[in-house]
Amino acid sequence: YDSALAAFSNLLENYPNSRLADQAQYRLAMIYLKSHYYELAAKSFKKVIENFPESGLKAESQFGIATLYFNLLQFHKAIDIFKQLSKEFRGEDIGCRAKYQLGWCYFKLNEEEKAVKNFNDIIGDCPDNKLKEEAQLWLGDYYYKNSNYKEAKRYFYDIIKEKPKCEASVKAYFWLGCIYREENALDLAREQFETICTNFPTHSLAPQALLEEVDILLDESQYDEAILKAKRVISSYPESNLVNLAYEKIAYAYKGKSDYRQAIEYFRKAKGKIESDANAKLQYEIADCYNIQKKTKEALSEYMKVIYNYPESKYWVKEARLKCGEIYEAEGELHKAEKMYEKLLELDIDSSREVTSRLNKIRERMKANH
C-alpha cells in the first residue's frame, strides 16, 4: 500500500481542487482501514464527508466509519450509522450492505431477534442483491445451530430454488446434508452431498462433501463403498488439504473390515510430519491394529512411538502407556508394567484410581512370586 498512499497523498497535497480529490481521499481512508490504522482512517473518511458533501463517496465514507466502529467492537456507534444508511438508501446496494452489517451488529450484541429481523428484511428489500443469498445462508445457519431444522431447511431450499447454480446454493446443499444427517435421514443427506460432487465438482466444498458421505458409509459399516469414495478425494483432489483425512478414513474402513495390514498402511499415509494430537492419534491406531492381532512386540514398539514422538499429546501418551502396561502385565513382565503405571500416575490422569488399583495388584503378584 505504500506506493498508493504516496500517490494519493501527493494528489491531495498538490491538487486539492482536482476532480479526483474525493476519490483520492476515500482511497486513502480505505487503505488506512484495511491496514488497521483506524484513527487515520476515521479522519480521512470525515474529510470526504466534510470537504466533498456532494460526492457520491459521502455515503461510502459513512459506511467506512461504521465499519471502523464495527471492527473496534463499538457496535452501538456502528448501528447508528448503518441504520441511517439502510433507511436512506433502502433497496440500493449500499443500503443492503448497511442492513447486512446492521444484522451482524445486533447479533454481536446478542440481540438475536433484531438480527433475524434485519436479515429477513434484506430478503425482501434486496431481491436482486447478492446479499440476499448471504442473508438466507445466515438465517439457515442460525436456525441450524439452534436445532430448528424445519426453518433452516426452508431458507436453504429457497436459495436452491431461486438460484440453483450460485455459490450460495453449494453451501445450502452442504448444510442440508448436515441437517438430514442430524435427522438420521441418511439417504437424503448423501443425496445433498452427492449433488455437490456431481454438479459442482470444482467447488472447494466438493472434497468435504465426499468425506461427509464417507462418514455416513462408515457409520453404516459400508466399508467398501466408503473406501471408494475416500479414494475419489485422493484422485480427484490431490492438492486438497483433506487428502490426509481421506487416507485416515480409508484406514478406519479397513480396520472395520479387520484388514489390519491395509489399515496400518493407510494410517501411516495419513500421518503428517508435524508433532500434533492428530498424528499421535494415528500412531496410536497403528499400534492398536497390531495389538488387536496379538502382535505384542510390534504393538509395544508402536505404542512407544506415541509416548516418545508425541510427548505433548497428553491424552494419547496416557492411552499408550496404559496399553503398554496392560501388555506387559499380560506377558508377565511385571516390573515393566509397574514402571508404566508409575509413569501414568505422574501424569495426573483422571483414571488414577484404576491405575493405582492395577499397580497394587501387580505389586502383590510380585511379592507372591518372591
Kinemage of the C-alpha trace (Angstrom):
@kinemage 1
@onewidth
@group {chain A} dominant
@subgroup {mainchain}
@vectorlist {calphas} color= white
{ca tyr a 1} P 0.000 0.000 0.000
{ca asp a 2} L 2.973 2.353 0.403
{ca ser a 3} L 3.107 3.483 -3.219
{ca ala a 4} L -0.659 4.022 -3.307
{ca leu a 5} L -0.522 6.029 -0.080
{ca ala a 6} L 2.205 8.215 -1.523
{ca ala a 7} L 0.311 8.751 -4.773
{ca phe a 8} L -2.992 9.680 -3.127
{ca ser a 9} L -1.308 11.905 -0.532
{ca asn a 10} L 0.642 13.664 -3.277
{ca leu a 11} L -2.511 14.301 -5.311
{ca leu a 12} L -4.346 15.767 -2.310
{ca glu a 13} L -1.417 17.980 -1.342
{ca asn a 14} L -0.604 19.307 -4.799
{ca tyr a 15} L -4.018 19.226 -6.476
{ca pro a 16} L -6.608 19.763 -3.710
{ca asn a 17} L -9.176 21.016 -6.228
{ca ser a 18} L -8.782 18.101 -8.600
{ca arg a 19} L -11.979 16.365 -9.683
{ca leu a 20} L -10.316 13.209 -8.368
{ca ala a 21} L -9.634 14.632 -4.912
{ca asp a 22} L -12.650 12.991 -3.271
{ca gln a 23} L -11.660 9.625 -4.717
{ca ala a 24} L -8.076 10.057 -3.542
{ca gln a 25} L -9.240 10.960 -0.034
{ca tyr a 26} L -11.590 7.981 0.039
{ca arg a 27} L -8.946 5.560 -1.273
{ca leu a 28} L -6.573 6.868 1.358
{ca ala a 29} L -9.163 6.163 4.053
{ca met a 30} L -9.752 2.641 2.755
{ca ile a 31} L -6.029 1.876 2.812
{ca tyr a 32} L -5.839 3.052 6.418
{ca leu a 33} L -8.911 0.971 7.291
{ca lys a 34} L -7.524 -2.199 5.704
{ca ser a 35} L -4.179 -1.570 7.406
{ca his a 36} L -5.966 -1.195 10.779
{ca tyr a 37} L -4.875 2.435 11.188
{ca tyr a 38} L -8.319 3.276 12.459
{ca glu a 39} L -7.661 6.795 13.718
{ca leu a 40} L -6.178 7.856 10.385
{ca ala a 41} L -8.989 6.083 8.547
{ca ala a 42} L -11.630 7.936 10.564
{ca lys a 43} L -10.002 11.299 9.833
{ca ser a 44} L -9.804 10.540 6.121
{ca phe a 45} L -13.419 9.378 5.889
{ca lys a 46} L -14.559 12.511 7.737
{ca lys a 47} L -12.622 14.688 5.298
{ca val a 48} L -14.552 13.139 2.411
{ca ile a 49} L -17.840 13.884 4.179
{ca glu a 50} L -16.892 17.444 5.181
{ca asn a 51} L -14.867 18.567 2.164
{ca phe a 52} L -16.896 16.853 -0.554
{ca pro a 53} L -20.532 16.952 0.631
{ca glu a 54} L -21.851 16.437 -2.905
{ca ser a 55} L -19.576 13.495 -3.641
{ca gly a 56} L -21.042 10.116 -4.397
{ca leu a 57} L -18.491 8.776 -1.931
{ca lys a 58} L -20.039 10.561 1.044
{ca ala a 59} L -22.313 7.630 1.862
{ca glu a 60} L -19.474 5.161 1.291
{ca ser a 61} L -17.365 7.144 3.744
{ca gln a 62} L -20.141 6.983 6.315
{ca phe a 63} L -20.231 3.242 5.717
{ca gly a 64} L -16.455 3.171 6.210
{ca ile a 65} L -16.731 4.921 9.576
{ca ala a 66} L -19.422 2.461 10.661
{ca thr a 67} L -17.206 -0.427 9.559
{ca leu a 68} L -14.391 1.073 11.583
{ca tyr a 69} L -16.623 1.135 14.671
{ca phe a 70} L -17.653 -2.468 13.969
{ca asn a 71} L -14.013 -3.552 13.827
{ca leu a 72} L -13.385 -1.760 17.119
{ca leu a 73} L -16.358 -3.641 18.636
{ca gln a 74} L -18.172 -0.343 19.169
{ca phe a 75} L -21.376 -1.842 17.862
{ca his a 76} L -23.801 0.780 19.153
{ca lys a 77} L -21.971 3.534 17.263
{ca ala a 78} L -21.881 1.354 14.163
{ca ile a 79} L -25.610 0.666 14.477
{ca asp a 80} L -26.483 4.376 14.403
{ca ile a 81} L -24.738 4.841 11.055
{ca phe a 82} L -25.761 1.545 9.459
{ca lys a 83} L -29.372 2.152 10.456
{ca gln a 84} L -29.344 5.618 8.880
{ca leu a 85} L -27.796 4.337 5.651
{ca ser a 86} L -30.170 1.377 5.403
{ca lys a 87} L -33.155 3.732 5.652
{ca glu a 88} L -31.814 6.438 3.359
{ca phe a 89} L -30.704 4.018 0.657
{ca arg a 90} L -33.256 1.257 1.099
{ca gly a 91} L -33.050 -1.288 -1.700
{ca glu a 92} L -29.857 0.228 -3.113
{ca asp a 93} L -26.543 -1.578 -2.869
{ca ile a 94} L -25.150 0.487 -0.015
{ca gly a 95} L -28.457 0.282 1.829
{ca cys a 96} L -28.418 -3.508 1.524
{ca arg a 97} L -24.833 -3.673 2.732
{ca ala a 98} L -25.679 -1.433 5.675
{ca lys a 99} L -28.678 -3.603 6.529
{ca tyr a 100} L -26.490 -6.704 6.389
{ca gln a 101} L -23.889 -5.199 8.708
{ca leu a 102} L -26.660 -3.953 10.972
{ca gly a 103} L -27.799 -7.540 11.384
{ca trp a 104} L -24.299 -8.572 12.371
{ca cys a 105} L -24.090 -5.726 14.890
{ca tyr a 106} L -27.257 -6.889 16.604
{ca phe a 107} L -26.026 -10.474 16.577
{ca lys a 108} L -22.725 -9.447 18.166
{ca leu a 109} L -24.725 -7.685 20.881
{ca asn a 110} L -26.756 -10.887 21.445
{ca glu a 111} L -29.894 -9.140 20.206
{ca glu a 112} L -30.788 -12.127 18.078
{ca glu a 113} L -34.403 -11.199 17.327
{ca lys a 114} L -33.301 -7.898 15.826
{ca ala a 115} L -30.558 -9.658 13.887
{ca val a 116} L -33.020 -12.175 12.446
{ca lys a 117} L -35.431 -9.376 11.516
{ca asn a 118} L -32.691 -7.455 9.701
{ca phe a 119} L -31.556 -10.448 7.689
{ca asn a 120} L -35.160 -11.230 6.796
{ca asp a 121} L -35.643 -7.600 5.731
{ca ile a 122} L -32.728 -7.972 3.317
{ca ile a 123} L -34.527 -10.842 1.589
{ca gly a 124} L -37.489 -8.551 0.928
{ca asp a 125} L -35.659 -5.283 0.304
{ca cys a 126} L -32.756 -6.578 -1.781
{ca pro a 127} L -34.196 -9.201 -4.155
{ca asp a 128} L -31.519 -8.702 -6.812
{ca asn a 129} L -28.560 -8.215 -4.500
{ca lys a 130} L -26.053 -10.975 -3.767
{ca leu a 131} L -26.520 -10.191 -0.093
{ca lys a 132} L -29.978 -11.713 -0.300
{ca glu a 133} L -28.400 -15.163 -0.595
{ca glu a 134} L -25.918 -14.289 2.141
{ca ala a 135} L -28.814 -13.323 4.403
{ca gln a 136} L -30.615 -16.563 3.589
{ca leu a 137} L -27.466 -18.520 4.379
{ca trp a 138} L -27.045 -16.647 7.646
{ca leu a 139} L -30.631 -17.384 8.653
{ca gly a 140} L -30.369 -21.027 7.636
{ca asp a 141} L -27.166 -21.389 9.604
{ca tyr a 142} L -28.709 -19.586 12.588
{ca tyr a 143} L -31.703 -21.914 12.725
{ca tyr a 144} L -29.488 -24.956 12.110
{ca lys a 145} L -27.293 -24.085 15.079
{ca asn a 146} L -30.415 -23.616 17.170
{ca ser a 147} L -31.669 -27.061 16.073
{ca asn a 148} L -34.683 -25.580 14.295
{ca tyr a 149} L -34.137 -27.755 11.258
{ca lys a 150} L -37.511 -27.037 9.680
{ca glu a 151} L -36.804 -23.302 9.431
{ca ala a 152} L -33.203 -23.878 8.396
{ca lys a 153} L -34.279 -26.120 5.526
{ca arg a 154} L -36.785 -23.523 4.356
{ca tyr a 155} L -34.073 -20.906 3.849
{ca phe a 156} L -31.634 -23.318 2.242
{ca tyr a 157} L -34.226 -24.681 -0.169
{ca asp a 158} L -35.274 -21.126 -1.090
{ca ile a 159} L -31.718 -20.408 -2.225
{ca ile a 160} L -31.568 -23.565 -4.332
{ca lys a 161} L -34.991 -22.912 -5.843
{ca glu a 162} L -34.242 -19.299 -6.748
{ca lys a 163} L -30.613 -19.604 -7.864
{ca pro a 164} L -29.664 -23.265 -8.199
{ca lys a 165} L -26.220 -22.620 -9.672
{ca cys a 166} L -24.999 -19.799 -7.447
{ca glu a 167} L -22.237 -20.044 -4.846
{ca ala a 168} L -24.752 -19.902 -2.014
{ca ser a 169} L -26.581 -22.949 -3.402
{ca val a 170} L -23.494 -25.110 -2.937
{ca lys a 171} L -23.344 -24.101 0.709
{ca ala a 172} L -27.090 -24.662 1.012
{ca tyr a 173} L -26.752 -28.220 -0.288
{ca phe a 174} L -23.941 -28.821 2.188
{ca trp a 175} L -25.932 -27.541 5.163
{ca leu a 176} L -28.963 -29.542 4.055
{ca gly a 177} L -26.782 -32.637 4.037
{ca cys a 178} L -25.686 -31.860 7.585
{ca ile a 179} L -29.285 -31.326 8.686
{ca tyr a 180} L -30.510 -34.584 7.181
{ca arg a 181} L -27.608 -36.363 8.811
{ca glu a 182} L -28.628 -34.905 12.172
{ca glu a 183} L -32.166 -36.104 11.494
{ca asn a 184} L -30.796 -39.548 10.617
{ca ala a 185} L -32.258 -39.257 7.121
{ca leu a 186} L -29.018 -40.613 5.748
{ca asp a 187} L -30.145 -41.271 2.174
{ca leu a 188} L -31.293 -37.667 1.870
{ca ala a 189} L -28.067 -36.483 3.465
{ca arg a 190} L -25.986 -38.410 0.959
{ca glu a 191} L -28.136 -37.047 -1.866
{ca gln a 192} L -27.260 -33.456 -0.909
{ca phe a 193} L -23.549 -34.177 -0.617
{ca glu a 194} L -23.515 -36.120 -3.879
{ca thr a 195} L -25.251 -33.216 -5.640
{ca ile a 196} L -22.298 -31.014 -4.739
{ca cys a 197} L -19.800 -33.568 -6.033
{ca thr a 198} L -21.732 -34.108 -9.270
{ca asn a 199} L -22.910 -30.587 -10.101
{ca phe a 200} L -20.108 -28.539 -8.544
{ca pro a 201} L -17.030 -30.806 -8.745
{ca thr a 202} L -14.561 -27.907 -8.765
{ca his a 203} L -16.026 -26.180 -5.724
{ca ser a 204} L -13.917 -26.130 -2.567
{ca leu a 205} L -16.716 -27.911 -0.698
{ca ala a 206} L -16.728 -30.891 -3.087
{ca pro a 207} L -13.980 -32.918 -1.356
{ca gln a 208} L -15.527 -32.125 2.025
{ca ala a 209} L -18.911 -33.301 0.749
{ca leu a 210} L -17.335 -36.557 -0.408
{ca leu a 211} L -15.844 -37.108 3.031
{ca glu a 212} L -19.209 -36.418 4.644
{ca glu a 213} L -20.570 -39.250 2.510
{ca val a 214} L -17.669 -41.413 3.632
{ca asp a 215} L -18.531 -40.739 7.279
{ca ile a 216} L -22.115 -41.837 6.690
{ca leu a 217} L -20.927 -45.019 4.984
{ca leu a 218} L -18.524 -45.760 7.831
{ca asp a 219} L -21.324 -45.300 10.356
{ca glu a 220} L -23.370 -47.798 8.361
{ca ser a 221} L -20.422 -50.225 8.121
{ca gln a 222} L -20.466 -49.940 4.324
{ca tyr a 223} L -16.703 -50.126 4.271
{ca asp a 224} L -16.054 -50.978 0.627
{ca glu a 225} L -18.112 -48.065 -0.666
{ca ala a 226} L -16.531 -45.784 1.930
{ca ile a 227} L -13.089 -46.741 0.631
{ca leu a 228} L -14.091 -45.997 -2.963
{ca lys a 229} L -15.494 -42.578 -2.023
{ca ala a 230} L -12.440 -41.640 0.014
{ca lys a 231} L -10.166 -42.687 -2.834
{ca arg a 232} L -12.128 -40.306 -5.076
{ca val a 233} L -10.990 -37.462 -2.836
{ca ile a 234} L -7.372 -38.535 -3.242
{ca ser a 235} L -7.556 -38.996 -7.016
{ca ser a 236} L -9.804 -36.045 -7.862
{ca tyr a 237} L -8.427 -33.518 -5.373
{ca pro a 238} L -4.754 -34.423 -4.889
{ca glu a 239} L -3.869 -30.873 -3.798
{ca ser a 240} L -6.632 -30.691 -1.198
{ca asn a 241} L -5.663 -30.410 2.449
{ca leu a 242} L -8.259 -33.139 3.044
{ca val a 243} L -6.195 -35.874 1.375
{ca asn a 244} L -4.654 -36.982 4.666
{ca leu a 245} L -8.110 -37.136 6.202
{ca ala a 246} L -9.236 -39.300 3.286
{ca tyr a 247} L -6.337 -41.671 3.968
{ca glu a 248} L -7.400 -41.808 7.609
{ca lys a 249} L -10.982 -42.687 6.742
{ca ile a 250} L -9.778 -45.424 4.390
{ca ala a 251} L -7.712 -46.770 7.266
{ca tyr a 252} L -10.753 -46.879 9.545
{ca ala a 253} L -12.713 -48.655 6.821
{ca tyr a 254} L -10.041 -51.336 6.527
{ca lys a 255} L -9.898 -51.596 10.302
{ca gly a 256} L -13.659 -52.112 10.280
{ca lys a 257} L -13.127 -54.905 7.747
{ca ser a 258} L -10.460 -56.417 10.044
{ca asp a 259} L -7.913 -55.918 7.274
{ca tyr a 260} L -5.278 -54.643 9.655
{ca arg a 261} L -2.392 -54.738 7.197
{ca gln a 262} L -4.171 -52.284 4.902
{ca ala a 263} L -5.399 -50.256 7.865
{ca ile a 264} L -1.838 -49.814 9.123
{ca glu a 265} L -0.662 -48.819 5.646
{ca tyr a 266} L -3.283 -46.090 5.354
{ca phe a 267} L -2.847 -44.846 8.918
{ca arg a 268} L 0.824 -44.359 8.040
{ca lys a 269} L -0.122 -42.479 4.870
{ca ala a 270} L -2.493 -40.279 6.848
{ca lys a 271} L 0.185 -39.132 9.271
{ca gly a 272} L 1.632 -35.699 8.712
{ca lys a 273} L 5.171 -34.718 9.527
{ca ile a 274} L 4.457 -32.321 12.360
{ca glu a 275} L 4.037 -33.230 16.003
{ca ser a 276} L 0.328 -32.974 16.737
{ca asp a 277} L -2.532 -34.644 18.559
{ca ala a 278} L -3.905 -35.812 15.213
{ca asn a 279} L -0.676 -37.621 14.363
{ca ala a 280} L -0.397 -39.014 17.879
{ca lys a 281} L -3.877 -40.473 17.448
{ca leu a 282} L -2.920 -42.056 14.117
{ca gln a 283} L 0.228 -43.524 15.632
{ca tyr a 284} L -1.904 -44.954 18.432
{ca glu a 285} L -4.245 -46.509 15.862
{ca ile a 286} L -1.287 -48.191 14.158
{ca ala a 287} L -0.260 -49.690 17.479
{ca asp a 288} L -3.829 -50.713 18.190
{ca cys a 289} L -4.044 -52.627 14.904
{ca tyr a 290} L -1.030 -54.696 15.943
{ca asn a 291} L -2.436 -55.155 19.431
{ca ile a 292} L -5.761 -56.458 18.121
{ca gln a 293} L -3.808 -59.063 16.150
{ca lys a 294} L -1.940 -60.081 19.329
{ca lys a 295} L 1.332 -58.954 17.762
{ca thr a 296} L 2.541 -57.650 21.084
{ca lys a 297} L 6.140 -56.909 20.105
{ca glu a 298} L 5.081 -54.694 17.203
{ca ala a 299} L 2.272 -53.173 19.268
{ca leu a 300} L 4.643 -52.205 22.076
{ca ser a 301} L 7.063 -50.680 19.591
{ca glu a 302} L 4.325 -48.563 18.018
{ca tyr a 303} L 2.799 -47.510 21.350
{ca met a 304} L 6.274 -46.394 22.440
{ca lys a 305} L 6.412 -44.125 19.394
{ca val a 306} L 3.318 -42.357 20.695
{ca ile a 307} L 4.997 -41.838 24.052
{ca tyr a 308} L 8.356 -40.629 22.783
{ca asn a 309} L 7.459 -38.926 19.496
{ca tyr a 310} L 4.410 -37.039 20.757
{ca pro a 311} L 5.146 -36.118 24.391
{ca glu a 312} L 2.853 -33.071 24.268
{ca ser a 313} L -0.182 -35.153 23.316
{ca lys a 314} L -1.065 -35.956 26.904
{ca tyr a 315} L -4.231 -37.918 26.171
{ca trp a 316} L -2.658 -40.271 23.638
{ca val a 317} L 0.508 -40.669 25.703
{ca lys a 318} L -1.697 -41.684 28.620
{ca glu a 319} L -3.621 -44.176 26.486
{ca ala a 320} L -0.414 -45.605 25.019
{ca arg a 321} L 1.174 -46.051 28.452
{ca leu a 322} L -1.984 -47.739 29.688
{ca lys a 323} L -1.910 -50.187 26.778
{ca cys a 324} L 1.793 -50.877 27.306
{ca gly a 325} L 1.121 -51.569 30.964
{ca glu a 326} L -1.679 -53.971 30.069
{ca ile a 327} L 0.529 -55.817 27.572
{ca tyr a 328} L 3.443 -56.100 29.999
{ca glu a 329} L 1.045 -57.280 32.680
{ca ala a 330} L -0.455 -59.927 30.392
{ca glu a 331} L 3.026 -61.049 29.341
{ca gly a 332} L 4.081 -61.398 32.964
{ca glu a 333} L 6.679 -58.614 32.720
{ca leu a 334} L 5.521 -57.119 35.975
{ca his a 335} L 8.458 -54.770 36.616
{ca lys a 336} L 7.930 -53.109 33.230
{ca ala a 337} L 4.192 -52.907 33.855
{ca glu a 338} L 4.887 -51.347 37.251
{ca lys a 339} L 7.075 -48.652 35.687
{ca met a 340} L 4.441 -47.866 33.074
{ca tyr a 341} L 1.732 -47.456 35.677
{ca glu a 342} L 4.005 -45.352 37.883
{ca lys a 343} L 4.626 -43.029 34.931
{ca leu a 344} L 0.894 -42.822 34.380
{ca leu a 345} L 0.334 -41.642 37.935
{ca glu a 346} L 2.902 -38.886 37.363
{ca leu a 347} L 0.727 -37.594 34.518
{ca asp a 348} L -2.089 -36.742 36.959
{ca ile a 349} L -4.688 -38.591 34.910
{ca asp a 350} L -8.414 -38.984 35.521
{ca ser a 351} L -8.133 -42.759 35.779
{ca ser a 352} L -5.543 -42.635 38.582
{ca arg a 353} L -7.751 -44.742 40.868
{ca glu a 354} L -7.882 -47.543 38.295
{ca val a 355} L -4.133 -47.323 37.684
{ca thr a 356} L -3.402 -47.342 41.424
{ca ser a 357} L -5.545 -50.450 41.779
{ca arg a 358} L -3.636 -52.180 38.971
{ca leu a 359} L -0.343 -51.113 40.476
{ca asn a 360} L -1.279 -52.565 43.853
{ca lys a 361} L -2.323 -55.879 42.287
{ca ile a 362} L 0.945 -56.085 40.351
{ca arg a 363} L 2.961 -55.437 43.479
{ca glu a 364} L 1.020 -58.132 45.318
{ca arg a 365} L 1.801 -60.569 42.484
{ca met a 366} L 5.457 -59.577 42.581
{ca lys a 367} L 5.591 -60.206 46.339
{ca ala a 368} L 3.879 -63.548 45.901
{ca asn a 369} L 6.392 -64.513 43.215
{ca his a 370} L 9.255 -63.724 45.560
